[in-house]
Amino acid sequence: MEAIFKPGDYIINRASGDIAIIDKITKKNYYHFKKYYSSMFHELKDTKNPLYDLQVDYQKLFDLCTDEEKKAFDELINKDIY
């Protein structure tokens, strides 16, 4: 499966509420993230942990964020609310 998102994109899983900023896509077809917010735990996750990488097959569960969602996520990051 081909990656549909690109580095710098803000993506959201509308069912779970998880939101992330894509850092890069590896040759093995994994998305790595700059920032990843877990809605279940209401916290930013350690994106150095491979547990939060996303195989591109699961990209179908995510959408691009709206400008309003991007702004809200940036505010959350800047306030360091975890």
N, C-alpha and C positions, 0 to 999 in steps of 0.2 A: 504494500500500500504506500502510496506517495504522501508525503507530508503536505498538509494544506495550510498550515500556519507557518509563520516565519519569525525569526528573532525580532524581539521588540513587541510582538503582538500580545495583547492582554486577552486572555481567554477565561471563560467561565463555564462551569457545569451548572446549569440552571436547576437541575434536580437536587444536587447536593449542596450547592452554594459555594463550592470551592472555586477559587479564582487564582490566576497565576500570570506571571510575565515570562514569556519564553526567552531564554538566553541563547540556546543553540540546539541544533538537531545533529545527532551523531551519524556516522556512517552505518551504524547498526539500527538506525531508525528509532532512536529514542529522543524525546524532547527533554532538555535540561532547562531548569527555571532559574531566573534571577531571584524571584520572590514567589512564594506559594502560601496561600492562606487556606487553612483547613476550617471549614464552617462547622464541622462536627466538634472540634476542640476549641474553636474560637481563638486560633493562634496562628502566627506565621511559623512555618516549618523551616528546619535547617535544610536548605536546598543542596548542601554538600552531601547529604545522605542520599544514596541511590534509591532508597525506598520511595522518594518523591519524583523520580524520573517517570516519564510516561511513554509507553510504547505507542507508536503512531496508529496502531489498530484501534486504540481507544479514543482517538481524536474525534470520532463521531459523537462522543458524549459531550463535547465542548462546542461553544459558539464564541465568536468574537464579542468582546465587551462593547457596550455602548459608551459614548463619551461620559455619560453620567456615572456609569459603573467604574470607568477608569479613574475618574476624579475621586470617587469614594474610596477606591483602593489606594490611590496615592496618598490621600489624607490619612488612612489607616496606617500606612507604612511610615509616613512622616511623623505621626504622633507616637510611634512605637507602641501601639496597643496590641498586645499579644494575649 
